Amino acid sequence: MAASLVVMLFANSAMAGTFVASSAVPVFASELNGDGTAVLTPTTAVYTMVATPGAGSAFNVDFTLGGATWGAALTPGSLVVGGGSGGAQSVTLVGGGALAGNTAKFRVDVTTSFAGNRTLTLTYTLTGVTAADSVAAASAATLAVTLSDQLGALDTAGAAAAVANSINGTSIAGSVAGSAGSIDVTTGSLNFTSTALSTTTIDLGNFTITDTGGGAAGVEDDGSTAWAAGGGDAAITSASLTLAGDFAATVGYNADANALTNDGLALSGCLSANATTLTASEATFTLTQANIVSMLNTACNITMGVDGVTAIGETTPTATLAINYTNVDYRDESTTVTLFPITKNGASTDVDLILTPGGAFDGFVRISNKSAVTGKIIVTLRNDAGSSVTFDLANGTLAAQASTGLVSAATLYAEAQAADATFDHNGGKLRATFEGEFGAIAAQSITISTDNTTFTTF
């Protein structure tokens, strides 16, 4: 008896079965797991045995999930014994296997001795996949297995291996225009420069909606059907594109002579459409499932038009695309893209020393318009601590080649506080940037002596 026990122990320690946790690890669309309740179907797990237990013996098969739980309760039929060249058995689920659990213990009672390499095949589903909401490819769930009998390990343990990965099924990315022009201050900021699409329209940039496709990426919960926005699991209830920015000069743009269409902000390329609603600060495009399907994998260009009579404000618009899937458990799409910054082409100049308002010496500035057009002056005043305030210079519209009178430091400071009461010179000197809505500007800082007999310019 002792000798046979030694032989059995030696036989057990020499076994080297193989475990294939997944024949082809599905990469599920991460949108499926928005609230963690998606039930995903991986491929079956197969353990190929080397051990050949005899009739009347029994062994346990223990499975352990990582990063997920069972998507449905397992049964004895979840583990199928087959293959090899002989053997018969019965299978009992003796522990675990419950919905939302992550372990299962099966007992296999051998009625006819196993011969050849018999296989153990587990069919199951997953839920609560902890990493499945990643927008980039990520390992989401693993499965491990051990086989043991009353003497210990029956075959080599199957180490934890990936059985489900995830990737963002639908992605949205954007880019700004390379050279889209700027606000032409020589027109009173009513038009764009010649580098724009036209004097009244500008390219704000584009975005693209992309599906990862089928095969090994972006599949539905069955583990095989390709994820595709607008179909199957990815059916869409509603979608919208919202643009935010300064659109005061855009509301009145009317390219088609129809006051009911919002021509000022428009899509082209992927879809030809005007904004559904348009205000001075926001535009919305209401989109259907059919719209989204037609937009897939094609750049969507955004253009902005202005009416030519309202001053164009500097702005950096944003575009937010939202897609709401019909299945409320899925993660909806919402991506914001920063568009082309619309700035003025006016000239500016800095004055680095303006004496303290109310100090021992009187300080003044003089600003000159050296261009051939009329325009206003915008002032950014800074104190020695770096705090700043921006405002339009009072009575600061200058005709071509004209100059202001001597504007005192006290006057500038008073206008700054009118714009922002918290701004303070803190007993120090001031600095300023003067921007003209015209092509050439100059500024001088002037200090007058206490007896008014001399002055110094900077």
C-alpha positions as CSV (number, residue, x, y, z in Angstrom):
1,M,0.0,0.0,0.0
2,A,2.8,2.4,0.9
3,A,4.6,1.7,-2.4
4,S,1.5,2.4,-4.5
5,L,0.9,5.6,-2.6
6,V,4.5,6.8,-3.5
7,V,3.8,5.9,-7.1
8,M,0.6,8.0,-7.1
9,L,2.3,11.0,-5.5
10,F,5.1,10.8,-8.1
11,A,2.6,10.6,-10.9
12,N,0.7,13.6,-9.6
13,S,3.8,15.8,-9.3
14,A,4.8,14.9,-12.9
15,M,1.6,16.1,-14.6
16,A,1.8,19.1,-17.0
17,G,-1.6,19.9,-18.4
18,T,-2.2,23.1,-20.5
19,F,-4.7,25.9,-20.1
20,V,-6.0,28.1,-22.8
21,A,-8.2,30.7,-21.0
22,S,-9.5,32.2,-24.3
23,S,-9.0,31.0,-27.9
24,A,-9.2,34.6,-29.1
25,V,-9.5,37.3,-26.4
26,P,-12.5,39.6,-27.4
27,V,-11.9,43.3,-27.3
28,F,-15.3,44.7,-26.2
29,A,-16.5,48.2,-26.9
30,S,-16.0,50.0,-23.6
31,E,-19.3,51.8,-24.1
32,L,-21.1,48.6,-23.1
33,N,-20.0,48.8,-19.5
34,G,-21.2,52.3,-18.7
35,D,-22.8,51.2,-15.4
36,G,-21.0,48.0,-14.9
37,T,-24.0,45.8,-15.6
38,A,-23.2,44.6,-19.1
39,V,-23.1,40.8,-19.6
40,L,-20.2,40.0,-21.9
41,T,-19.7,36.7,-23.6
42,P,-16.0,35.6,-23.9
43,T,-14.8,32.5,-25.8
44,T,-14.7,29.2,-23.9
45,A,-11.8,28.3,-21.6
46,V,-10.2,24.9,-22.3
47,Y,-7.9,22.9,-20.0
48,T,-6.2,19.9,-21.7
49,M,-5.3,17.2,-19.2
50,V,-2.3,15.0,-19.0
51,A,-3.5,13.2,-15.9
52,T,-5.6,10.1,-16.4
53,P,-7.5,9.5,-13.2
54,G,-8.9,6.0,-12.8
55,A,-12.4,4.7,-12.4
56,G,-13.9,5.5,-8.9
57,S,-11.6,8.5,-8.4
58,A,-12.7,12.1,-8.2
59,F,-11.0,15.5,-8.6
60,N,-11.9,19.2,-8.2
61,V,-11.7,21.9,-10.9
62,D,-11.5,25.4,-9.4
63,F,-11.9,28.5,-11.5
64,T,-11.1,32.1,-10.4
65,L,-12.1,35.3,-12.2
66,G,-10.1,38.5,-11.9
67,G,-11.5,41.9,-12.6
68,A,-15.0,40.6,-13.2
69,T,-17.8,38.3,-11.9
70,W,-20.0,35.7,-13.4
71,G,-22.6,37.2,-15.7
72,A,-25.0,34.4,-15.0
73,A,-25.1,31.6,-12.5
74,L,-23.1,28.6,-13.5
75,T,-24.5,25.0,-13.6
76,P,-22.9,21.6,-13.7
77,G,-23.4,21.8,-17.5
78,S,-21.2,24.8,-17.7
79,L,-18.2,22.5,-17.5
80,V,-18.0,19.9,-20.2
81,V,-15.5,17.0,-20.1
82,G,-14.6,15.6,-23.5
83,G,-11.7,14.7,-25.8
84,G,-9.1,12.0,-25.1
85,S,-9.5,8.4,-26.2
86,G,-11.7,7.1,-23.4
87,G,-13.4,7.8,-20.1
88,A,-16.7,8.7,-18.5
89,Q,-17.7,10.9,-15.7
90,S,-20.3,13.0,-13.9
91,V,-19.9,16.7,-13.1
92,T,-21.3,18.5,-10.0
93,L,-21.0,22.2,-9.1
94,V,-20.1,22.0,-5.4
95,G,-19.2,25.6,-4.6
96,G,-19.4,29.2,-6.0
97,G,-20.6,29.9,-9.5
98,A,-23.4,32.2,-8.3
99,L,-24.3,35.4,-10.2
100,A,-21.8,38.2,-9.3
101,G,-19.4,35.7,-7.7
102,N,-15.9,35.2,-9.0
103,T,-15.1,31.6,-8.1
104,A,-16.5,28.2,-9.0
105,K,-15.6,24.6,-7.8
106,F,-16.7,21.6,-9.9
107,R,-16.3,18.0,-8.7
108,V,-15.6,15.4,-11.4
109,D,-16.4,11.8,-10.5
110,V,-14.7,9.4,-12.8
111,T,-16.8,6.3,-13.7
112,T,-14.6,4.9,-16.4
113,S,-10.8,5.6,-16.4
114,F,-9.6,8.5,-18.4
115,A,-7.4,7.8,-21.4
116,G,-5.5,10.2,-23.7
117,N,-5.7,14.0,-23.2
118,R,-9.2,14.7,-22.0
119,T,-10.4,18.4,-22.1
120,L,-12.3,20.5,-19.6
121,T,-14.3,23.2,-21.3
122,L,-15.9,26.1,-19.4
123,T,-18.7,28.1,-21.0
124,Y,-19.6,31.3,-19.1
125,T,-20.4,35.0,-19.2
126,L,-18.9,38.1,-17.5
127,T,-20.3,41.1,-15.7
128,G,-18.9,43.9,-13.5
129,V,-15.8,44.1,-15.6
130,T,-13.7,46.6,-13.7
131,A,-11.5,47.9,-16.5
132,A,-14.0,47.7,-19.4
133,D,-14.9,51.4,-19.4
134,S,-11.4,52.4,-20.5
135,V,-11.3,54.5,-23.7
136,A,-8.0,52.9,-24.7
137,A,-7.2,49.2,-25.2
138,A,-6.9,47.6,-21.7
139,S,-6.9,44.2,-20.1
140,A,-10.3,43.8,-18.5
141,A,-10.8,40.3,-17.0
142,T,-8.7,37.2,-16.3
143,L,-9.5,33.5,-15.6
144,A,-7.3,31.0,-13.7
145,V,-7.9,27.3,-12.9
146,T,-6.5,24.5,-10.6
147,L,-7.1,20.8,-10.7
148,S,-6.7,18.8,-7.5
149,D,-7.6,15.5,-5.9
150,Q,-7.2,14.1,-2.4
151,L,-3.4,14.0,-2.9
152,G,-3.0,17.6,-4.0
153,A,-2.4,19.0,-7.5
154,L,-3.7,16.7,-10.2
155,D,-2.3,18.7,-13.2
156,T,-0.3,21.9,-13.6
157,A,-2.4,25.0,-12.5
158,G,-3.6,27.2,-15.3
159,A,-2.3,30.7,-14.5
160,A,-4.6,33.7,-14.7
161,A,-4.8,34.9,-18.3
162,A,-6.8,37.5,-20.2
163,V,-10.3,36.5,-21.3
164,A,-11.7,39.9,-22.2
165,N,-10.2,43.3,-23.1
166,S,-11.8,46.6,-23.9
167,I,-11.4,49.6,-26.2
168,N,-13.4,52.7,-27.0
169,G,-15.8,51.5,-29.6
170,T,-16.5,55.0,-31.0
171,S,-14.0,57.8,-30.6
172,I,-14.2,61.5,-31.5
173,A,-11.2,63.7,-32.2
174,G,-10.7,67.1,-33.7
175,S,-8.1,69.5,-35.1
176,V,-8.0,73.3,-35.7
177,A,-7.5,74.9,-39.1
178,G,-3.9,75.4,-40.2
179,S,-4.3,79.0,-41.4
180,A,-7.8,80.4,-40.9
181,G,-7.2,84.1,-40.9
182,S,-8.1,86.6,-38.2
183,I,-10.3,89.6,-37.4
184,D,-9.3,92.5,-39.7
185,V,-9.2,95.5,-37.4
186,T,-8.7,97.8,-40.4
187,T,-12.4,97.2,-41.2
188,G,-13.4,98.1,-37.7
189,S,-13.4,94.4,-36.8
190,L,-16.3,93.8,-39.1
191,N,-14.6,91.4,-41.5
192,F,-11.8,88.7,-41.6
193,T,-8.4,89.0,-43.3
194,S,-7.8,87.7,-46.7
195,T,-6.3,84.4,-45.3
196,A,-9.8,83.4,-44.1
197,L,-12.2,81.6,-46.5
198,S,-13.6,85.0,-47.3
199,T,-14.0,88.4,-45.7
200,T,-17.2,87.1,-44.0
201,T,-16.5,83.4,-43.4
202,I,-13.8,81.5,-41.5
203,D,-12.7,77.9,-41.0
204,L,-13.0,76.9,-37.3
205,G,-11.5,73.4,-37.7
206,N,-13.0,69.9,-37.9
207,F,-13.8,66.7,-35.9
208,T,-14.1,63.1,-36.9
209,I,-16.3,60.3,-35.4
210,T,-14.5,57.0,-35.8
211,D,-15.6,53.4,-35.1
212,T,-12.8,51.0,-34.2
213,G,-14.3,48.4,-36.5
214,G,-14.7,44.7,-36.0
215,G,-12.3,41.8,-35.8
216,A,-10.2,42.0,-32.6
217,A,-11.4,45.5,-31.7
218,G,-14.7,47.1,-30.7
219,V,-17.1,44.1,-30.5
220,E,-20.6,43.9,-29.0
221,D,-21.4,42.0,-25.9
222,D,-21.7,38.7,-27.8
223,G,-17.9,38.9,-28.3
224,S,-18.0,38.7,-32.1
225,T,-20.3,41.3,-33.7
226,A,-18.4,44.5,-34.7
227,W,-19.4,47.6,-32.7
228,A,-20.8,50.2,-35.1
229,A,-22.4,53.4,-34.0
230,G,-26.1,53.5,-35.1
231,G,-26.6,49.8,-35.3
232,G,-27.1,46.7,-33.1
233,D,-25.9,47.3,-29.6
234,A,-24.9,50.8,-30.6
235,A,-28.4,52.1,-31.6
236,I,-28.7,55.8,-31.0
237,T,-31.7,57.7,-29.5
238,S,-30.4,61.2,-29.9
239,A,-27.2,63.2,-30.6
240,S,-26.2,66.9,-30.7
241,L,-23.3,69.1,-31.5
242,T,-23.0,72.2,-29.4
243,L,-20.7,75.1,-30.2
244,A,-19.8,77.7,-27.6
245,G,-18.1,81.1,-28.2
246,D,-18.7,84.7,-29.1
247,F,-21.2,84.5,-32.0
248,A,-22.7,88.0,-31.7
249,A,-21.5,88.9,-35.3
250,T,-22.7,85.5,-36.6
251,V,-26.4,85.6,-35.6
252,G,-27.3,88.0,-38.5
253,Y,-25.3,86.2,-41.2
254,N,-27.7,85.2,-43.9
255,A,-26.1,83.5,-46.9
256,D,-29.3,82.1,-48.4
257,A,-31.6,85.1,-47.9
258,N,-33.8,83.0,-45.7
259,A,-34.1,84.4,-42.2
260,L,-35.3,81.0,-40.8
261,T,-32.0,79.2,-41.5
262,N,-29.0,79.7,-39.1
263,D,-26.3,80.0,-41.8
264,G,-23.8,81.6,-39.4
265,L,-22.5,78.2,-38.2
266,A,-22.5,75.3,-40.6
267,L,-21.2,71.8,-41.1
268,S,-19.8,70.4,-44.3
269,G,-17.8,67.4,-45.4
270,C,-19.4,64.7,-43.3
271,L,-22.8,66.4,-43.4
272,S,-24.3,69.5,-44.9
273,A,-26.2,71.3,-42.2
274,N,-26.8,74.7,-40.5
275,A,-27.2,75.1,-36.8
276,T,-30.6,74.2,-35.5
277,T,-30.5,77.0,-32.9
278,L,-28.1,80.0,-32.8
279,T,-27.6,82.7,-30.2
280,A,-24.8,85.2,-29.5
281,S,-23.0,82.6,-27.3
282,E,-24.1,79.2,-28.4
283,A,-25.2,77.1,-31.4
284,T,-26.7,73.6,-31.4
285,F,-27.0,71.1,-34.2
286,T,-29.7,68.5,-33.4
287,L,-28.6,65.2,-35.0
288,T,-30.3,61.9,-35.7
289,Q,-29.0,58.3,-35.7
290,A,-28.9,58.5,-39.6
291,N,-26.9,61.7,-39.4
292,I,-24.3,60.0,-37.1
293,V,-24.0,57.0,-39.3
294,S,-23.4,59.2,-42.4
295,M,-20.8,61.2,-40.5
296,L,-18.7,58.2,-39.4
297,N,-15.0,58.2,-40.4
298,T,-15.3,61.5,-42.4
299,A,-13.9,64.8,-41.3
300,C,-16.7,67.3,-40.3
301,N,-15.7,70.8,-41.1
302,I,-17.1,73.8,-39.2
303,T,-17.4,77.2,-40.7
304,M,-18.5,80.5,-39.1
305,G,-20.0,83.5,-41.0
306,V,-20.4,87.1,-39.9
307,D,-22.9,89.7,-41.0
308,G,-20.3,92.4,-41.8
309,V,-22.1,95.1,-39.7
310,T,-21.5,93.7,-36.1
311,A,-18.0,93.9,-34.6
312,I,-16.4,90.4,-34.4
313,G,-15.4,89.5,-30.9
314,E,-12.2,87.6,-30.1
315,T,-13.0,84.1,-29.1
316,T,-11.8,80.5,-28.9
317,P,-14.8,78.4,-29.8
318,T,-15.4,74.8,-28.5
319,A,-17.4,72.0,-30.1
320,T,-19.0,69.4,-27.9
321,L,-20.4,66.3,-29.6
322,A,-22.8,64.2,-27.5
323,I,-24.2,60.8,-28.6
324,N,-26.9,59.1,-26.4
325,Y,-27.3,55.3,-26.9
326,T,-30.7,53.7,-26.7
327,N,-29.5,51.3,-24.1
328,V,-29.5,53.4,-20.9
329,D,-26.9,51.1,-19.3
330,Y,-24.3,52.0,-21.9
331,R,-21.8,54.9,-21.5
332,D,-22.9,57.7,-23.8
333,E,-20.3,59.7,-25.9
334,S,-19.4,63.3,-24.9
335,T,-16.2,64.9,-26.3
336,T,-15.2,68.6,-26.4
337,V,-12.9,69.8,-29.1
338,T,-11.2,73.2,-29.0
339,L,-11.5,75.0,-32.3
340,F,-9.5,77.8,-34.0
341,P,-8.9,80.9,-31.8
342,I,-10.2,83.9,-33.6
343,T,-8.0,86.9,-32.8
344,K,-7.5,90.4,-34.1
345,N,-4.7,91.4,-36.4
346,G,-4.3,94.8,-34.8
347,A,-0.9,96.2,-33.7
348,S,0.1,96.6,-30.0
349,T,2.8,98.3,-28.1
350,D,4.1,98.1,-24.5
351,V,4.9,100.9,-22.1
352,D,7.0,99.5,-19.2
353,L,7.0,102.6,-16.9
354,I,4.0,104.7,-15.9
355,L,4.5,106.6,-12.7
356,T,2.4,105.8,-9.6
357,P,-0.9,107.7,-9.8
358,G,-0.9,110.6,-7.3
359,G,2.9,110.2,-6.7
360,A,5.5,112.9,-6.4
361,F,5.8,113.3,-10.2
362,D,3.1,113.6,-12.7
363,G,3.0,110.7,-15.3
364,F,1.3,110.7,-18.7
365,V,1.0,108.6,-21.8
366,R,0.5,109.6,-25.4
367,I,-0.8,107.1,-28.0
368,S,-0.5,107.6,-31.8
369,N,-2.4,105.9,-34.6
370,K,0.2,105.6,-37.4
371,S,-2.1,103.7,-39.8
372,A,-4.5,104.9,-42.5
373,V,-7.7,103.7,-40.7
374,T,-9.7,104.8,-37.7
375,G,-9.9,102.5,-34.7
376,K,-10.3,102.3,-30.9
377,I,-7.6,101.6,-28.3
378,I,-7.7,98.7,-25.8
379,V,-5.6,99.0,-22.7
380,T,-4.2,96.2,-20.5
381,L,-2.9,97.8,-17.3
382,R,-0.6,95.8,-14.9
383,N,0.8,96.5,-11.5
384,D,4.2,95.4,-10.1
385,A,2.6,92.3,-8.7
386,G,1.5,91.1,-12.1
387,S,-2.3,91.7,-11.6
388,S,-4.0,93.1,-14.7
389,V,-7.2,94.6,-16.0
390,T,-8.3,95.2,-19.6
391,F,-10.6,98.0,-20.8
392,D,-11.3,100.3,-23.7
393,L,-9.6,103.7,-23.4
394,A,-12.3,106.4,-22.8
395,N,-12.6,108.6,-25.9
396,G,-9.9,106.5,-27.3
397,T,-11.1,106.1,-30.9
398,L,-8.3,107.6,-33.0
399,A,-8.6,108.8,-36.6
400,A,-5.9,107.8,-39.1
401,Q,-2.5,109.4,-38.1
402,A,-4.1,111.0,-35.0
403,S,-2.8,111.0,-31.4
404,T,-4.3,111.3,-28.0
405,G,-3.6,114.2,-25.7
406,L,-1.5,113.6,-22.6
407,V,-3.5,110.9,-20.7
408,S,-2.5,111.0,-17.0
409,A,-1.6,108.0,-15.0
410,A,-4.4,108.9,-12.6
411,T,-6.9,108.8,-15.5
412,L,-5.7,105.4,-16.6
413,Y,-5.9,104.1,-13.1
414,A,-9.5,105.5,-12.6
415,E,-10.6,103.8,-15.9
416,A,-9.0,100.6,-14.7
417,Q,-10.8,100.6,-11.4
418,A,-14.1,101.4,-13.2
419,A,-13.5,98.1,-15.1
420,D,-12.4,96.2,-12.1
421,A,-12.7,97.8,-8.6
422,T,-10.3,95.2,-7.2
423,F,-7.4,96.3,-9.3
424,D,-4.8,98.3,-7.2
425,H,-1.5,99.9,-8.0
426,N,-0.2,98.9,-4.6
427,G,1.8,102.0,-4.3
428,G,4.0,101.0,-7.2
429,K,4.6,101.9,-10.9
430,L,2.3,100.6,-13.6
431,R,2.9,98.9,-17.0
432,A,0.5,98.9,-19.9
433,T,-0.1,97.3,-23.3
434,F,-1.9,99.4,-25.8
435,E,-3.7,97.6,-28.6
436,G,-5.0,99.5,-31.6
437,E,-7.8,98.4,-33.9
438,F,-5.5,99.5,-36.7
439,G,-2.3,98.3,-38.2
440,A,0.4,100.5,-36.6
441,I,0.5,102.0,-33.1
442,A,3.0,103.9,-30.9
443,A,3.0,105.1,-27.3
444,Q,5.2,107.3,-25.1
445,S,5.4,107.6,-21.3
446,I,6.1,111.1,-20.2
447,T,7.1,112.4,-16.7
448,I,7.0,116.1,-15.7
449,S,9.3,117.5,-13.0
450,T,7.8,118.8,-9.8
451,D,8.4,122.4,-10.9
452,N,6.9,121.8,-14.3
453,T,10.1,123.0,-16.0
454,T,11.3,119.7,-17.6
455,F,9.9,116.4,-18.8
456,T,11.2,113.0,-19.7
457,T,9.9,110.6,-22.3
458,F,10.3,106.8,-22.2
